[in-house]
Amino acid sequence: MSYDPAYEPREGLTHRDADWSGLNVLVVGLGVSGFAAADALAERGARVTAVSRDATEVIIDRGRVLEILGVDVRLGPEHLHAPPEGTELVVTSPGVPPHDPLMLAAAAADLPVWGEVELAWRMRARAVAAPWLTVTGTNGKTTTVNMLASILRAAGLRASSAGNVGTPILEAVLHPQPFDVLAVELSSFQLHWQRSISPVASACLNVAPDHLDWHGSYEAYLRTKGKVYANTHVACIYNVHDLQTEQLVRDAEVIEGCRAIGFTTGIPAPSELGVVDDVLADRAFIEQRQRSAAELCTLDDLRGDAPSVAPHYVSNALAAAALARAYGVGPLSVRDGLRAFRPERHRLADVARSQGIRWVNDSKATNPHAAGAALQAFDSVVWIAGGLLKGAAVDLLVAQIAARLRGVVLLGADRAAIAEALRRHAPDVPVVDVDSTDTGAMNVVVGHAARLAVPGDVVLLAPAAASMDMFTNYEARGDAFEEAVLRYIAEGGGG
């Protein structure tokens, strides 16, 4: 018999006070989300087995806590071949792909598989549960969700960002002081396993090839991103400049009466949010949208302390505003929330200015689509790129931004692929290849970048690749860049 995704392990598991007692659940992974899932299920009387491939000190400590709660904890890869006898439900952590042997074994046994986000939705209160506003996209999710949370708080609501960012989603749902509303970031990994989430409003910011090794194909990745729109009540928010997102809305099964609302960095049509001169304008959530618009904020409100505001940052603000407006938040609260918001580190963050050169850290640009958005924010760039491309192609990116390049400094495992694309599409741009992978490599990179730059240029770290070939994560890579820049300037290299 084939796997039936509609199969329920037990009737009525739709809220935290349902009958979870005695349910045999396998929790896969003991990261933050896996630990929270095992804890929540054990507290409600389920018989939980928790497995983890790794046995780090942190995981061992979490296992000890769970064992006190009666959870059967099994550490090591030998426990990840098949679900234990009698398993009725599998709850998996986001990083476990569908082709993992344990997931394939669960499917072969006709076992329902939920992600921690699906479990969190089913752990909401029976009545007056906090509604969800959900966001996905290849890039910009975290910024948009945090912008949205700032807007919601400016409206006087008890709100939090949750999911793939901020508060773990189960923790937010089960918080002893209930939230009024949750701004929920959903990665493609999380969306793959979701089945029953029904948000008030949802948004897909953009879609470009990413995580294809996990999903198996771009088509599968695209379909998974589209699941963010399923069962939406009020508004599905899409990107006018990314036709794929509009098609995902068209294909979605939504609640009767749900509207399609676009956002654009151009002048908005009716049922869109956009930009008129330097004003972010709403022509979607006002009565007279055929003839007028509501002012939400200005570009200066978004700029804060930065010298300029990048187009993709404006897009993120429009998407956040659309979600908030769909929830009923007024224009002044949108303005106040966006004014108060400051992006997290490593996202187009200004590091320093010296001798007319601006140094910018966008280490979070871990794929070509994100790097392209960053590069297009500047006219003349010395680009620092490279790392793990995860199978992503860079030819289109290089062709699009070639005219903006003063020079390029490459580092990391897959720098040769970027070098080849530069030879094809930007043969006259000087390229420096840094083959060092030790802890001092970023100092070498910064030195080469400084020699390529002239006054008026931006030296931009936007790697277009993941960081794990040389660094623990993109934060560590960004920190290394910032430290190297400040060291270079302090030692007199910046004048």
C-alpha positions as CSV (number, residue, x, y, z in Angstrom):
1,M,0.0,0.0,0.0
2,S,1.4,3.5,-0.9
3,Y,1.9,6.2,1.6
4,D,-1.3,8.2,2.2
5,P,-0.5,11.8,3.3
6,A,-4.0,12.3,4.6
7,Y,-3.7,9.5,7.1
8,E,-4.1,10.6,10.7
9,P,-2.5,8.6,13.5
10,R,-5.5,9.2,15.7
11,E,-8.7,11.2,15.2
12,G,-8.9,14.7,16.6
13,L,-5.2,15.6,17.1
14,T,-5.9,19.2,16.1
15,H,-5.2,21.1,19.4
16,R,-3.0,20.7,22.5
17,D,-5.9,19.4,24.7
18,A,-6.7,16.5,22.4
19,D,-6.0,12.9,23.5
20,W,-2.3,12.5,22.9
21,S,-1.9,9.9,25.7
22,G,-0.4,6.6,24.7
23,L,0.4,7.7,21.2
24,N,3.6,6.0,20.0
25,V,5.7,8.8,18.5
26,L,9.2,8.7,17.0
27,V,10.9,12.1,17.1
28,V,13.8,12.4,14.7
29,G,16.6,14.7,15.7
30,L,17.5,16.4,19.0
31,G,18.2,19.9,17.9
32,V,16.1,22.8,19.3
33,S,13.0,21.8,17.4
34,G,13.3,18.0,18.1
35,F,13.9,18.6,21.8
36,A,10.8,20.9,22.0
37,A,8.7,18.3,20.1
38,A,9.7,15.4,22.3
39,D,9.1,17.5,25.5
40,A,5.7,18.7,24.3
41,L,4.5,15.2,23.4
42,A,5.8,13.6,26.5
43,E,4.1,16.2,28.7
44,R,0.8,15.2,27.0
45,G,1.2,11.5,27.8
46,A,2.5,10.3,24.4
47,R,5.0,7.4,24.4
48,V,8.0,9.1,22.8
49,T,11.2,7.6,21.3
50,A,13.7,10.3,20.3
51,V,16.6,9.4,18.0
52,S,19.6,11.4,16.9
53,R,22.5,10.6,14.6
54,D,24.8,12.8,16.5
55,A,25.8,12.5,20.2
56,T,27.3,15.9,20.9
57,E,27.6,17.2,24.5
58,V,24.5,19.4,24.0
59,I,22.5,16.5,22.6
60,I,23.5,14.2,25.4
61,D,22.4,16.8,27.9
62,R,19.1,17.2,26.1
63,G,18.7,13.4,26.1
64,R,19.2,13.3,29.9
65,V,16.4,15.9,30.4
66,L,14.0,13.9,28.2
67,E,14.8,10.6,29.9
68,I,13.7,12.2,33.2
69,L,10.4,12.9,31.4
70,G,10.1,9.3,30.3
71,V,11.3,9.6,26.7
72,D,13.3,6.7,25.3
73,V,16.4,8.4,23.9
74,R,18.6,6.6,21.4
75,L,21.7,8.2,20.1
76,G,23.8,7.0,17.1
77,P,23.3,6.3,13.4
78,E,22.3,2.7,14.1
79,H,18.9,3.9,15.4
80,L,18.1,5.7,12.1
81,H,17.3,2.9,9.8
82,A,13.6,2.2,10.6
83,P,10.9,3.4,13.0
84,P,10.6,1.2,16.2
85,E,7.9,-1.4,16.2
86,G,4.5,0.1,17.1
87,T,5.3,3.6,15.9
88,E,2.1,5.5,15.0
89,L,3.6,8.9,14.1
90,V,7.0,10.3,13.1
91,V,7.9,13.9,13.9
92,T,11.0,15.0,12.1
93,S,13.4,17.9,12.4
94,P,13.6,20.2,9.4
95,G,17.0,19.1,8.2
96,V,16.1,15.5,7.5
97,P,15.4,15.1,3.8
98,P,12.5,13.0,2.4
99,H,15.0,10.6,0.8
100,D,16.6,9.8,4.2
101,P,16.4,6.0,4.8
102,L,14.4,6.6,8.0
103,M,11.8,8.7,6.1
104,L,11.6,6.2,3.3
105,A,11.1,3.4,5.8
106,A,8.3,5.5,7.4
107,A,6.6,6.0,4.0
108,A,6.9,2.3,3.2
109,A,5.2,1.5,6.5
110,D,2.4,4.1,5.8
111,L,3.3,6.1,8.8
112,P,2.3,9.8,8.9
113,V,5.3,12.1,9.0
114,W,4.9,15.6,10.5
115,G,7.5,18.4,10.8
116,E,7.8,20.4,14.0
117,V,5.8,23.2,12.4
118,E,2.9,20.8,11.6
119,L,3.1,19.6,15.2
120,A,3.1,23.2,16.5
121,W,0.0,24.0,14.5
122,R,-1.8,21.0,16.1
123,M,-0.5,22.1,19.6
124,R,-2.3,25.4,19.4
125,A,-5.0,26.2,22.0
126,R,-8.4,24.7,21.3
127,A,-10.0,28.2,21.4
128,V,-8.6,31.7,20.8
129,A,-5.3,30.4,19.4
130,A,-2.9,33.1,18.1
131,P,-3.3,33.4,14.3
132,W,-0.3,32.9,12.0
133,L,1.0,35.2,9.3
134,T,3.4,33.0,7.3
135,V,6.4,33.9,5.1
136,T,8.7,31.9,2.8
137,G,11.0,32.6,-0.1
138,T,14.4,31.7,-1.2
139,N,15.7,35.0,0.2
140,G,14.5,37.7,2.5
141,K,12.4,35.6,4.9
142,T,14.1,36.5,8.1
143,T,14.2,40.3,7.4
144,T,10.5,40.3,6.3
145,V,9.3,38.3,9.3
146,N,11.2,40.5,11.7
147,M,9.9,43.6,10.0
148,L,6.4,42.1,10.3
149,A,6.8,41.4,14.0
150,S,8.0,45.0,14.5
151,I,4.9,46.3,12.8
152,L,2.6,44.1,14.8
153,R,4.2,45.3,18.0
154,A,3.9,48.9,16.9
155,A,0.2,48.2,16.6
156,G,0.1,47.3,20.3
157,L,-0.1,43.5,19.7
158,R,1.7,40.9,21.7
159,A,3.6,39.4,18.7
160,S,6.7,37.4,18.0
161,S,8.7,36.2,15.1
162,A,8.8,32.4,15.2
163,G,9.6,29.3,13.1
164,N,12.8,29.3,11.2
165,V,13.8,32.5,13.1
166,G,13.3,34.0,16.5
167,T,11.3,31.9,19.0
168,P,11.1,28.2,18.2
169,I,7.6,27.7,16.9
170,L,6.5,25.1,19.6
171,E,7.8,27.4,22.3
172,A,5.8,30.3,20.9
173,V,2.6,28.3,20.6
174,L,2.9,26.8,24.1
175,H,4.1,30.1,25.7
176,P,2.4,30.5,29.1
177,Q,1.5,34.1,28.2
178,P,-0.3,33.7,24.8
179,F,0.7,35.8,21.9
180,D,-2.0,37.8,20.0
181,V,-0.4,36.9,16.6
182,L,2.7,35.1,15.3
183,A,4.9,36.1,12.3
184,V,6.1,32.7,11.2
185,E,9.1,32.1,8.9
186,L,8.9,28.8,7.0
187,S,11.8,27.3,5.2
188,S,11.3,24.8,2.3
189,F,12.4,22.0,4.7
190,Q,9.6,22.9,7.1
191,L,7.0,23.4,4.4
192,H,7.7,20.0,2.9
193,W,6.2,18.2,5.9
194,Q,3.3,20.6,6.6
195,R,-0.3,19.5,5.9
196,S,-2.9,21.5,7.8
197,I,-1.6,25.0,8.6
198,S,-4.2,27.6,7.8
199,P,-2.8,31.1,8.1
200,V,-4.6,34.4,8.0
201,A,-2.2,35.7,5.4
202,S,0.8,34.2,3.6
203,A,3.6,35.3,1.4
204,C,6.2,33.8,-0.9
205,L,8.8,36.6,-1.5
206,N,10.7,35.0,-4.4
207,V,11.8,31.6,-5.7
208,A,15.2,30.7,-7.2
209,P,17.1,27.4,-7.2
210,D,18.3,26.4,-3.8
211,H,18.6,23.3,-1.7
212,L,18.1,21.1,-4.8
213,D,20.2,18.4,-3.2
214,W,17.5,18.2,-0.4
215,H,14.4,18.4,-2.6
216,G,15.7,16.5,-5.6
217,S,14.7,19.0,-8.3
218,Y,13.8,22.6,-8.8
219,E,10.2,21.6,-9.6
220,A,9.9,19.9,-6.2
221,Y,11.4,22.9,-4.5
222,L,9.0,25.2,-6.2
223,R,6.0,23.1,-5.3
224,T,7.1,23.0,-1.7
225,K,7.4,26.8,-1.5
226,G,3.9,27.0,-2.9
227,K,2.6,25.1,0.1
228,V,2.8,28.4,2.1
229,Y,-0.4,29.5,0.4
230,A,-2.5,26.4,1.2
231,N,-5.6,27.1,3.3
232,T,-4.9,30.8,3.6
233,H,-8.0,32.8,4.8
234,V,-7.5,36.5,3.9
235,A,-4.7,37.2,1.5
236,C,-1.9,35.4,-0.5
237,I,0.9,37.9,-1.0
238,Y,3.0,37.5,-4.1
239,N,5.9,39.3,-5.8
240,V,4.8,41.1,-9.0
241,H,8.4,40.9,-10.3
242,D,8.6,37.1,-9.8
243,L,5.8,35.5,-11.9
244,Q,6.5,32.1,-10.3
245,T,5.1,33.4,-7.0
246,E,1.9,34.6,-8.7
247,Q,1.5,31.2,-10.3
248,L,1.9,29.5,-7.0
249,V,-1.0,31.6,-5.7
250,R,-3.1,30.6,-8.7
251,D,-2.4,26.9,-8.0
252,A,-3.1,27.1,-4.3
253,E,-6.1,25.7,-2.6
254,V,-7.2,28.6,-0.3
255,I,-10.2,29.4,1.8
256,E,-13.2,30.9,-0.1
257,G,-12.8,34.7,-0.3
258,C,-9.0,34.8,0.0
259,R,-7.5,37.6,-2.1
260,A,-4.3,37.7,-4.2
261,I,-2.3,40.8,-3.3
262,G,0.9,41.7,-5.2
263,F,3.8,43.9,-4.1
264,T,6.1,45.8,-6.4
265,T,8.9,48.3,-6.2
266,G,7.2,50.1,-9.1
267,I,3.9,52.0,-9.1
268,P,1.1,49.7,-7.7
269,A,-2.0,48.7,-9.6
270,P,-5.2,48.1,-7.6
271,S,-4.8,45.1,-5.2
272,E,-1.1,45.8,-5.0
273,L,1.4,47.6,-2.7
274,G,4.2,49.5,-4.3
275,V,6.2,52.7,-4.5
276,V,5.1,56.1,-5.7
277,D,8.0,58.6,-5.8
278,D,9.5,57.9,-2.4
279,V,6.4,56.7,-0.7
280,L,5.4,53.1,0.0
281,A,1.7,53.0,-1.0
282,D,-1.2,50.6,-0.4
283,R,-3.8,50.1,-3.1
284,A,-5.0,46.8,-1.8
285,F,-6.5,47.2,1.7
286,I,-8.4,50.5,1.2
287,E,-12.0,50.9,-0.1
288,Q,-11.2,53.4,-2.9
289,R,-8.3,51.3,-4.3
290,Q,-9.3,52.0,-7.9
291,R,-8.6,55.7,-7.6
292,S,-6.4,56.2,-4.6
293,A,-3.8,54.8,-2.2
294,A,-2.9,54.9,1.5
295,E,0.6,56.1,2.4
296,L,2.4,53.7,4.6
297,C,5.9,55.2,5.0
298,T,8.7,56.8,3.0
299,L,12.0,55.4,1.8
300,D,13.7,57.6,4.4
301,D,11.7,55.8,7.1
302,L,13.3,52.5,5.9
303,R,16.8,53.9,5.5
304,G,17.4,54.5,9.2
305,D,21.1,55.2,9.6
306,A,22.2,53.7,6.3
307,P,23.2,55.9,3.4
308,S,20.7,54.2,1.0
309,V,18.1,51.5,0.9
310,A,18.5,48.5,-1.4
311,P,15.6,47.5,-3.7
312,H,15.2,44.1,-2.2
313,Y,15.0,45.7,1.3
314,V,12.1,47.8,0.0
315,S,10.4,44.6,-1.3
316,N,10.7,43.0,2.0
317,A,9.1,46.0,3.7
318,L,6.2,45.9,1.2
319,A,5.6,42.2,1.8
320,A,5.7,42.7,5.6
321,A,3.3,45.7,5.3
322,A,0.9,43.6,3.1
323,L,0.8,40.8,5.7
324,A,0.2,43.3,8.5
325,R,-2.5,45.1,6.5
326,A,-4.2,41.8,5.7
327,Y,-4.4,41.3,9.5
328,G,-6.0,44.7,9.9
329,V,-3.0,46.8,11.1
330,G,-3.4,50.5,10.3
331,P,-1.0,52.6,8.1
332,L,0.5,54.5,11.0
333,S,1.5,51.3,12.8
334,V,3.1,50.0,9.6
335,R,5.1,53.2,9.4
336,D,6.1,53.1,13.1
337,G,7.1,49.4,12.9
338,L,9.2,49.9,9.8
339,R,10.9,53.0,11.3
340,A,11.8,51.1,14.4
341,F,13.1,48.0,12.6
342,R,16.8,47.4,12.3
343,P,18.1,44.4,10.2
344,E,20.1,41.6,11.8
345,R,23.9,41.5,11.4
346,H,25.5,40.2,8.2
347,R,22.7,41.5,6.0
348,L,24.0,44.4,3.9
349,A,25.6,45.7,7.0
350,D,27.9,48.7,6.8
351,V,31.3,47.8,8.3
352,A,33.4,50.9,7.6
353,R,34.2,53.8,5.3
354,S,37.7,54.8,4.6
355,Q,39.4,56.7,1.8
356,G,36.1,57.0,0.0
357,I,35.6,53.2,0.0
358,R,32.5,51.6,1.7
359,W,32.9,48.1,3.1
360,V,29.6,46.1,3.3
361,N,29.0,42.7,4.9
362,D,26.3,40.5,3.3
363,S,27.6,37.2,4.4
364,K,24.0,36.0,4.6
365,A,23.9,36.0,0.8
366,T,24.5,32.2,0.7
367,N,23.1,31.6,-2.8
368,P,23.4,33.3,-6.2
369,H,19.9,34.9,-6.0
370,A,20.7,36.6,-2.7
371,A,24.1,37.8,-3.9
372,G,22.5,39.2,-7.0
373,A,20.0,41.3,-4.9
374,A,22.9,42.7,-2.9
375,L,25.1,43.4,-5.9
376,Q,22.3,45.3,-7.7
377,A,22.1,47.7,-4.8
378,F,25.4,49.3,-5.8
379,D,26.8,50.8,-9.0
380,S,30.5,50.0,-8.7
381,V,31.6,46.9,-6.6
382,V,34.6,44.9,-5.7
383,W,32.9,41.6,-5.1
384,I,34.1,39.0,-2.5
385,A,32.6,35.7,-3.4
386,G,32.9,31.9,-3.0
387,G,32.3,29.0,-0.7
388,L,30.0,26.0,-1.2
389,L,27.7,26.5,-4.2
390,K,25.6,23.4,-3.4
391,G,25.2,22.7,-7.1
392,A,23.8,26.2,-7.9
393,A,24.7,27.8,-11.2
394,V,26.3,31.3,-11.2
395,D,26.4,32.2,-14.9
396,L,23.1,34.1,-14.9
397,L,24.2,36.0,-11.8
398,V,27.5,37.0,-13.3
399,A,25.9,38.0,-16.6
400,Q,23.5,40.2,-14.8
401,I,26.0,42.1,-12.6
402,A,29.1,42.1,-14.8
403,A,28.8,45.8,-15.6
404,R,28.8,46.7,-11.9
405,L,32.1,44.9,-11.1
406,R,35.3,46.8,-10.5
407,G,37.0,43.6,-9.5
408,V,36.4,40.2,-7.8
409,V,38.2,38.4,-5.0
410,L,37.4,34.7,-4.8
411,L,37.8,32.2,-1.9
412,G,36.4,28.9,-0.8
413,A,35.9,25.4,-2.2
414,D,33.8,26.3,-5.3
415,R,35.6,29.5,-6.4
416,A,36.7,27.9,-9.7
417,A,33.0,27.7,-10.9
418,I,32.6,31.5,-10.3
419,A,36.0,32.2,-12.0
420,E,34.8,30.3,-15.0
421,A,31.6,32.3,-15.2
422,L,33.5,35.5,-14.9
423,R,35.8,34.5,-17.8
424,R,32.7,33.9,-19.9
425,H,30.6,36.9,-19.0
426,A,33.1,39.5,-17.5
427,P,36.4,38.7,-19.2
428,D,37.8,42.3,-18.6
429,V,37.1,42.3,-14.9
430,P,40.2,41.7,-12.8
431,V,39.9,38.5,-10.6
432,V,42.1,37.5,-7.7
433,D,42.0,33.9,-6.6
434,V,42.8,33.3,-2.9
435,D,43.5,29.6,-2.3
436,S,44.2,29.9,1.4
437,T,41.7,28.2,3.7
438,D,43.3,28.9,7.1
439,T,42.0,31.4,9.7
440,G,43.9,34.2,8.2
441,A,42.5,33.9,4.7
442,M,40.0,36.8,5.1
443,N,42.9,39.2,5.9
444,V,44.4,38.2,2.5
445,V,41.0,38.7,0.8
446,V,40.5,42.1,2.3
447,G,44.0,43.3,1.3
448,H,43.4,42.2,-2.3
449,A,39.9,43.9,-2.3
450,A,41.4,47.2,-1.0
451,R,43.9,47.2,-3.8
452,L,41.2,46.7,-6.5
453,A,38.9,49.4,-5.1
454,V,38.9,53.1,-5.9
455,P,37.1,56.0,-4.1
456,G,33.3,55.7,-4.6
457,D,33.4,51.9,-4.8
458,V,31.8,49.4,-2.4
459,V,33.7,46.3,-1.3
460,L,30.9,43.8,-0.8
461,L,31.1,40.4,0.8
462,A,28.2,38.6,-0.9
463,P,29.5,35.1,-1.3
464,A,26.7,33.5,-3.3
465,A,27.6,30.3,-1.5
466,A,27.4,28.6,1.8
467,S,30.2,29.0,4.4
468,M,30.8,25.5,5.8
469,D,33.9,24.8,3.7
470,M,35.9,27.3,5.8
471,F,33.7,28.7,8.6
472,T,31.2,27.4,11.1
473,N,28.4,29.3,9.6
474,Y,27.7,32.5,7.6
475,E,27.8,34.6,10.9
476,A,31.4,33.4,11.5
477,R,32.3,34.3,7.9
478,G,30.8,37.7,8.3
479,D,32.6,38.2,11.6
480,A,35.9,37.3,10.0
481,F,35.3,39.8,7.2
482,E,34.4,42.6,9.6
483,E,37.4,41.9,11.8
484,A,39.8,41.9,8.8
485,V,38.4,45.2,7.5
486,L,38.7,47.0,10.8
487,R,42.2,45.5,11.3
488,Y,43.2,46.6,7.8
489,I,42.0,50.2,8.4
490,A,43.5,50.4,11.9
491,E,46.9,49.3,10.5
492,G,46.8,52.2,8.1
493,G,45.7,50.4,5.0
494,G,42.6,52.5,4.8
495,G,44.4,55.8,5.0
